[in-house]
Amino acid sequence: MKVAILVLAGTESHEGLGRLVNALETAKELKEAGDDVIIIFDGAGTEGLATLSDPGHRRHELYRAVADRISGACSFCANAFHVRDRLIHAQIKLLSEYEDHPSIRHLLVEGYQVLTF
């Protein structure tokens, strides 16, 4: 199975953090099952990624469990949410395939089912 998880949730609220954690738990489950899973962070998700990539965050271990499946984060949104430097420091690839954003169409063409959180 090919699954792309698109994370739009940030950490500014309890609800947003819950969706972010659920996205990573889903990715972990798919990874452990041997599925082809990738994770892309867009919108406020770029801020959430920067937050969880911090070793001091309480959910950092979950981030580390799926870090090898992270394709990257939206370049435009990394700037808009002021986390570009933090993502670069965490060695996260910035995606800009379509007008400085990740290409969702490319995922569909490649046969990925896209889940959004």
matplotlib code that plots the C-alpha trace (Angstrom):
import matplotlib.pyplot as plt

x = [0.0, 1.3, 0.1, 1.1, 0.2, -0.3, 0.0, -1.7, -2.1, 0.2, 0.8, -0.9, -3.9, -4.6, -6.7, -3.9, -1.3, -3.7, -4.1, -0.3, 0.3, -2.4, -0.8, 2.6, 1.0, -0.7, 2.6, 4.3, 1.6, 1.9, 5.7, 5.7, 3.3, 5.8, 3.7, 5.2, 4.4, 5.7, 4.9, 4.6, 4.1, 2.2, 0.6, 0.6, 2.1, 5.5, 5.3, 4.2, 7.2, 9.6, 8.2, 8.3, 11.8, 13.1, 14.7, 13.1, 9.5, 7.6, 6.5, 10.0, 10.4, 7.4, 8.9, 12.1, 10.2, 9.0, 11.7, 13.0, 9.5, 9.4, 9.7, 9.8, 7.9, 6.4, 9.0, 6.5, 4.8, 8.1, 8.7, 5.1, 5.2, 8.7, 10.2, 12.5, 15.7, 14.5, 13.6, 16.9, 18.7, 16.7, 17.8, 14.2, 14.0, 12.0, 9.6, 8.8, 7.7, 4.6, 4.7, 6.9, 4.6, 4.8, 3.0, 0.0, -0.8, 2.6, 1.6, -1.7, 0.1, 2.5, -0.4, -0.4, -3.5, -3.4, -4.5, -4.8, -4.5]
y = [0.0, 3.5, 6.2, 9.9, 11.6, 15.3, 17.1, 20.5, 20.6, 22.7, 22.7, 25.9, 24.1, 20.9, 19.8, 20.6, 18.7, 15.8, 15.7, 16.0, 13.0, 11.0, 11.6, 10.3, 7.3, 6.4, 6.7, 4.6, 1.9, 1.9, 1.8, -1.2, -3.0, -2.6, -0.1, 2.6, 5.6, 9.2, 12.3, 15.8, 18.9, 21.9, 25.0, 25.1, 21.5, 23.1, 24.7, 21.4, 19.6, 22.2, 21.8, 18.0, 17.9, 19.6, 16.8, 18.5, 18.0, 15.3, 13.7, 13.8, 10.0, 9.6, 12.0, 10.0, 6.8, 8.1, 10.6, 8.4, 8.6, 12.5, 13.7, 17.3, 20.5, 23.2, 25.8, 28.6, 27.7, 27.3, 31.0, 32.0, 30.3, 31.5, 28.1, 27.8, 28.0, 25.5, 23.0, 23.5, 23.0, 19.7, 18.7, 18.7, 19.0, 22.0, 21.1, 23.6, 21.5, 23.6, 27.4, 27.0, 24.3, 20.5, 18.9, 17.0, 16.1, 14.3, 12.1, 11.1, 10.4, 8.2, 6.2, 7.4, 7.5, 10.9, 11.2, 14.6, 15.4]
z = [0.0, -0.8, 1.6, 1.8, 5.0, 4.7, 8.0, 8.2, 12.0, 14.2, 17.9, 18.8, 20.3, 22.1, 19.1, 16.7, 18.7, 18.9, 15.1, 14.6, 17.0, 15.3, 11.9, 13.2, 15.0, 11.7, 9.9, 12.5, 12.2, 8.4, 8.6, 11.0, 8.6, 5.8, 3.8, 1.6, 3.7, 3.4, 5.5, 4.2, 6.4, 5.0, 6.4, 10.2, 10.0, 9.3, 12.7, 14.3, 12.6, 14.0, 17.4, 17.5, 16.0, 19.2, 21.4, 24.4, 23.2, 25.0, 21.7, 20.1, 20.4, 18.2, 15.7, 15.7, 15.1, 11.7, 10.8, 8.0, 6.4, 6.3, 2.8, 3.8, 4.6, 2.4, 1.7, 1.4, 4.7, 6.5, 5.7, 6.5, 9.9, 10.7, 11.1, 8.1, 10.1, 12.7, 9.9, 8.1, 11.5, 11.9, 8.4, 7.0, 3.2, 2.1, -0.7, -3.5, -6.5, -7.3, -6.8, -3.7, -2.2, -2.3, -5.3, -4.2, -7.8, -8.0, -5.1, -6.8, -10.1, -8.2, -6.9, -3.2, -1.2, 0.5, 4.2, 5.7, 9.4]

ax = plt.figure().add_subplot(projection="3d")
ax.plot(x, y, z, "-o")
ax.set_aspect("equal")
plt.show()
